[in-house]
Amino acid sequence: MAVRRVVPNIQSGAMRESRDFYGLLGFEEVMNHGWIMTLASPSTPAAQVSVMTHDRTAPVIPDVSVEVDDVDAAYAIVRDSGAEILHPLQDEEWGVRRFFVRDPNGQVVNVLSHR
């Protein structure tokens, strides 16, 4: 299993203002589902930040997203470690397979792969 990218998730009630602010730093909108918007660097597309009002299908907003090349393998490893799974492994309608786990510091990690 390999990590493809790590994306901080920022909870916000000011999506447009957040897009404009991160635009000052060179980020451009690459995805917007209304409740989550991802901004990326045009020169380094894996450099991203996501801004979220809520998570449409999960009980909490994750603090960080980690995209891996094999989410099923990551899930098995994390589950077998005894870590707290907050959102079960499942396919989401917007093209990702993911689960949420709590890290030792209490942060919520969204582990995902694109389908």
VENPE-V222034 format. One record per backbone hydrogen bond with DSSP energy under -0.5 kcal/mol. CO is the residue of the C=O (numbers start at 1). NH is the residue of the N-H. If there is no record, write none. Layout:
CO_NH ; CO_NH
//
This chain:
2_69 ; 5_67 ; 7_65 ; 8_50 ; 9_11 ; 10_52 ; 14_18 ; 15_19 ; 16_20 ; 17_21 ; 18_22 ; 19_23 ; 20_24 ; 21_24 ; 21_25 ; 22_25 ; 22_27 ; 23_26 ; 26_42 ; 28_40 ; 31_38 ; 33_35 ; 35_53 ; 35_54 ; 36_33 ; 37_51 ; 38_30 ; 38_31 ; 39_49 ; 40_28 ; 44_41 ; 44_47 ; 46_48 ; 47_41 ; 48_8 ; 49_39 ; 50_10 ; 51_37 ; 52_12 ; 54_56 ; 60_62 ; 63_9 ; 64_110 ; 65_7 ; 65_67 ; 66_68 ; 66_112 ; 67_4 ; 67_5 ; 70_74 ; 71_75 ; 72_76 ; 73_77 ; 74_78 ; 75_79 ; 76_80 ; 77_81 ; 78_82 ; 78_83 ; 79_82 ; 83_85 ; 84_86 ; 84_102 ; 87_100 ; 90_98 ; 92_95 ; 95_115 ; 96_92 ; 97_113 ; 98_90 ; 99_111 ; 100_86 ; 100_87 ; 101_109 ; 103_106 ; 107_103 ; 107_109 ; 108_63 ; 108_64 ; 108_110 ; 109_101 ; 109_111 ; 110_66 ; 110_112 ; 111_99 ; 112_68 ; 113_97
//
